[in-house]
Amino acid sequence: MTKCNTSVLRLLICAVVLLLFSSCEKAILDKPFSELLYEQNFNQLYGDKEIGVVNAFFINYAVVRYRDYYGYEVQDKTYGEILDMANDFKANGFPVKDVLAYGIPPESLEVKPFNEGVGQVRKGNSSRIRKVFKFSCKYTNKGDQPLVLSNSSFVLKGPFQDLLTVAGYELNCLIKGGETISVNFLVDAKIIRDNIVFRGNPKFRRVLMNDLLNFIEIVPGGNTVVMDTQYYEECQHAGARIEPFRVLDYTIEDYKALYEKVRNGELKEIDRGPAHFELEESDEPVQIYR
């Protein structure tokens, strides 16, 4: 065999190997979901440039978020079918919805929250750092009279319109007529993660928090407004970041009986309670970070 023919043969062999390798990589979406092989498949999904890290994130989130009471299955489905489900969940939410009782917003108050993604704060006086979700909100008093924003709550939703938590904040901010103020908030990322994996399969607990926090939708849950302003001054939290005095915690025992009802087909939605927290004497004092 001539050198020329040998070179051509080698090129053909390389081309066939590359084609087979490419086919194997693309075939990950055709593979059936497997508990035993998910760790390996997870790495393949994130390493596949054609799938992309965003689609891989949504496939993984659908797996991690799977609960039978949400009305969908991942067993006996291919990763491509799970991706199709994930795209539907982004547009329409889970078949079984989380519902909350939202507060009635005052007509004179306009509330506009903004996602600021991942952040870090120091734990007390220690050197330990904790990961947090950061967001801010602009409050506009559209009326002529001053008002006091006593406290404010927000519903944090995941990329599938799924409830992550509700966070309530004590403010006591005076807002003059026609004035806009901006306030900065945080939620401990561990609270969000714990709620996501609560009662889930312990084999699937890898939550890509940095990516998830960027996808969070912030919905105003309610506000408590006081019109008697004589004892209040301008907002004391300017430039600081406020921690919630209360959050919705999936892990409390009260939800277990409710989940059983949904699982048995007795309910078509999950009542998560109020979307707005009123202050009580037992609530923690305001924690701020400057």
Beta strands, then each sheet from edge to edge (+ up, - down):
strand 1: 97-101
strand 2: 109-122
strand 3: 129-141
strand 4: 147-157
strand 5: 163-175
strand 6: 180-188
strand 7: 217-226
strand 8: 241-243
strand 9: 246-247
strand 10: 269-274
strand 11: 287-289
sheet 1: 1+ 10+
sheet 2: 2+ 3- 6+ 8+ 11-
sheet 3: 7+ 4- 5+ 9-
end
